[in-house]
Amino acid sequence: MSLEKWAEYGWLKAEPTSRDEIKSLLTIVGRDLRDANGNLRGSAIRGGV
């Protein structure tokens, strides 16, 4: 099923974003990938997340 169909059925809607929001999300992804690579002292573990 395409994303267009999801939007047509009301299951998905477009939301505004910004360059800063995308940068922040990519930073989180990078951190999580480093943590998943065996670094158990990563920020998510220290933060109790």
Residue frames as a rotation matrix with the C-alpha (Angstrom) as fourth column:
MET 1
0.583 0.812 0.000 0.00
0.812 -0.583 0.000 0.00
0.000 0.000 -1.000 0.00
SER 2
-0.218 -0.673 0.707 1.33
0.656 -0.637 -0.405 3.44
0.723 0.375 0.580 -0.90
LEU 3
-0.776 -0.110 -0.622 1.64
0.563 -0.565 -0.603 6.45
-0.285 -0.818 0.500 1.39
GLU 4
-0.862 0.506 0.000 -0.85
-0.421 -0.717 0.556 8.20
0.282 0.480 0.831 -0.86
LYS 5
-0.145 0.828 -0.541 -3.45
0.133 0.558 0.819 5.53
0.980 0.046 -0.191 -0.01
TRP 6
-0.392 -0.054 -0.918 -2.71
0.906 0.152 -0.396 5.93
0.161 -0.987 -0.011 3.71
ALA 7
-0.957 0.023 -0.290 -3.34
0.040 -0.977 -0.209 9.67
-0.288 -0.212 0.934 3.36
GLU 8
-0.628 0.764 -0.151 -6.50
-0.374 -0.126 0.919 9.01
0.683 0.633 0.365 1.34
TYR 9
0.002 0.627 -0.779 -7.86
0.490 0.679 0.547 6.79
0.872 -0.383 -0.306 4.13
GLY 10
0.609 0.238 0.756 -7.00
-0.369 -0.759 0.536 9.40
0.702 -0.606 -0.375 6.75
TRP 11
0.861 -0.325 -0.392 -4.35
0.503 0.657 0.562 7.24
0.075 -0.681 0.729 8.44
LEU 12
-0.198 -0.975 -0.103 -1.56
0.935 -0.219 0.278 9.65
-0.293 -0.042 0.955 7.56
LYS 13
0.885 0.442 0.148 -1.35
0.466 -0.834 -0.295 13.40
-0.007 0.330 -0.944 7.26
ALA 14
0.070 -0.874 0.480 1.39
0.644 -0.328 -0.691 15.79
0.762 0.358 0.540 6.21
GLU 15
0.764 0.063 -0.642 2.95
0.584 -0.489 0.648 17.86
-0.273 -0.870 -0.410 8.98
PRO 16
0.810 -0.522 0.266 5.20
-0.269 -0.735 -0.622 20.89
0.520 0.433 -0.736 8.60
THR 17
0.651 -0.688 -0.321 8.86
0.734 0.463 0.497 20.41
-0.193 -0.559 0.806 9.51
SER 18
0.890 -0.439 -0.127 12.03
-0.451 -0.888 -0.090 22.43
-0.073 0.137 -0.988 9.56
ARG 19
0.349 -0.866 -0.357 15.69
-0.241 0.285 -0.928 21.98
0.905 0.410 -0.109 8.84
ASP 20
-0.398 -0.505 0.766 16.40
-0.841 -0.134 -0.525 22.15
0.368 -0.853 -0.371 12.59
GLU 21
0.420 0.628 0.655 13.87
-0.810 0.586 -0.042 19.42
-0.410 -0.513 0.755 13.38
ILE 22
0.927 -0.113 -0.357 15.38
-0.144 0.771 -0.620 17.09
0.345 0.626 0.699 10.78
LYS 23
-0.021 -0.995 0.096 18.90
-0.423 -0.078 -0.903 17.84
0.906 -0.059 -0.419 12.04
SER 24
-0.211 0.013 0.977 17.81
-0.977 0.028 -0.212 17.04
-0.030 -1.000 0.007 15.59
LEU 25
0.764 0.573 0.297 16.19
-0.553 0.819 -0.156 13.76
-0.333 -0.045 0.942 14.55
LEU 26
0.706 -0.578 -0.410 19.29
-0.088 0.503 -0.860 12.71
0.703 0.643 0.304 12.59
THR 27
-0.262 -0.780 0.569 21.43
-0.743 -0.213 -0.634 13.48
0.616 -0.589 -0.524 15.65
ILE 28
0.161 0.431 0.888 19.24
-0.894 0.445 -0.054 11.17
-0.419 -0.785 0.457 17.73
VAL 29
0.968 0.180 -0.177 19.46
-0.247 0.825 -0.508 8.43
0.055 0.536 0.843 15.09
GLY 30
0.270 -0.950 -0.160 23.25
-0.318 0.069 -0.946 8.74
0.909 0.306 -0.283 15.03
ARG 31
-0.328 -0.342 0.881 23.43
-0.928 -0.056 -0.367 8.50
0.175 -0.938 -0.299 18.81
ASP 32
0.507 0.621 0.597 21.15
-0.710 0.694 -0.119 5.47
-0.488 -0.364 0.793 18.88
LEU 33
0.875 -0.248 -0.415 23.18
-0.169 0.648 -0.742 3.71
0.453 0.720 0.526 16.18
ARG 34
-0.172 -0.967 0.186 26.39
-0.552 -0.062 -0.831 4.30
0.816 -0.246 -0.524 18.16
ASP 35
-0.176 0.187 0.966 24.68
-0.959 0.191 -0.212 2.99
-0.224 -0.964 0.146 21.31
ALA 36
0.820 0.560 0.121 23.43
-0.504 0.806 -0.311 -0.08
-0.271 0.194 0.943 19.45
ASN 37
0.538 -0.705 -0.461 26.99
-0.298 0.353 -0.887 -0.77
0.788 0.615 -0.020 18.35
GLY 38
0.263 -0.389 -0.883 27.87
0.654 0.745 -0.134 -1.96
0.710 -0.542 0.451 21.87
ASN 39
-0.746 -0.501 0.439 28.36
0.051 -0.700 -0.713 1.29
0.664 -0.509 0.547 23.76
LEU 40
0.016 0.804 -0.595 26.23
0.782 0.361 0.508 0.50
0.623 -0.474 -0.623 26.81
ARG 41
-0.369 -0.183 -0.911 27.29
0.789 -0.579 -0.204 3.75
-0.491 -0.795 0.358 28.45
GLY 42
-0.640 0.147 0.755 25.39
0.579 -0.553 0.599 5.79
0.505 0.820 0.269 25.83
SER 43
-0.907 0.228 0.353 23.26
-0.340 -0.891 -0.300 8.78
0.247 -0.393 0.886 26.67
ALA 44
0.045 0.985 -0.164 19.94
-0.579 0.159 0.800 6.90
0.814 0.059 0.578 26.57
ILE 45
0.149 -0.052 -0.987 21.21
0.554 0.832 0.040 4.35
0.819 -0.553 0.153 29.11
ARG 46
-0.823 -0.513 -0.244 22.58
0.497 -0.445 -0.745 7.04
0.274 -0.734 0.621 31.42
GLY 47
-0.761 0.571 0.308 19.32
-0.562 -0.817 0.125 8.96
0.323 -0.078 0.943 31.15
GLY 48
-0.760 0.455 0.465 17.27
-0.106 0.619 -0.778 5.92
-0.642 -0.640 -0.422 32.10
VAL 49
-0.101 0.728 -0.678 15.33
-0.958 -0.256 -0.132 5.93
-0.270 0.636 0.723 28.85
